[in-house]
Amino acid sequence: AAIWPILAATGFGAWERIQLSDAIATLLQHRPVEAYRQVGHSYDCGEKLGYAEAFVAGGLSHPQQGEAFRAWLRDLQQRID
């Protein structure tokens, strides 16, 4: 929870966006920060295409809806082609 006031006070960084990494760097000046090394692919959900890619990847790998989502994508592809 300590990150929120720092994030609110953080100015725009790269790509004219507030960068979480800048706020974390500020927080590190005051206290230790725990981290998690991510394994696998990540998506830039700050961009519309990255969000769409994440949504599709999640849909394809969903244990209950994955097959139905895959079938819908195949149908969509045929309608586009």
N, C-alpha and C positions, 0 to 999 in steps of 0.2 A: 504493500500500500504506500510505501514511502516514495515510490516512483511517480505517483500521480501529480503531486504539486510541482515536482521538478519538470515533468512532461508538460504541464500547463504553462510553465514559464519558459520553456525551450522555444527558441526562435526557429524560423524555417531554415532548413539545411539543404542538402542535395535535392535536386529536382523541385525546389520550392515547396518542400513538404517538411513537416515536423518529423524528425528522425528519432525513433526510439533509441537507437544506438548513441546518439548525442546525450539523451537524458540519462542513459545508463552510465556513460562516461562521467557525467556530473555526479551521479549517485556514488560512484566508486571513490570519489574524493572524500566522501563522508562516512562510508561504511562498506563492508564486504558485500559482494553481489554473488549470488549463486547462479550457476548456468547449467544448461543441459546441452550436450552435444547431440544434435539431430542426426539420425541415420535415415537415409533415403532422400527423396526428392522434395524440394520446397517450391512454392509458387508465390509470385509477387501479386498478392490479392489487392494491392493498392492500384493495380492496373486492371482494366476491364478484361483484357485477354487472359491475364494470369488468373483472375478469379474464375473465368469460364473454364480454363484448363483444370483448375483445382476441382471445380464442380463436376466436370466430366470424369476425371480420374476417380473421384470419390464415388460417383454413380456406378462406374464400371466395377469397382472393387467392393461394393456394398453386398454383404452376405445374403440379404433377403431380396433386394431389388436389382442386383447387378445384372441378372439375365434379362429381365424385362427392360432395363435401361439400355442394354446392349442391342436388344431387338428394336427398340425405338430408334436408336442411332442408325442402325442399318436401314430402317424404313426412311428416316430423314435423309440419309445419304442418297438413296435411290430417287427421292423426290427432288433433290438438288441437282443430281447428274442428269 
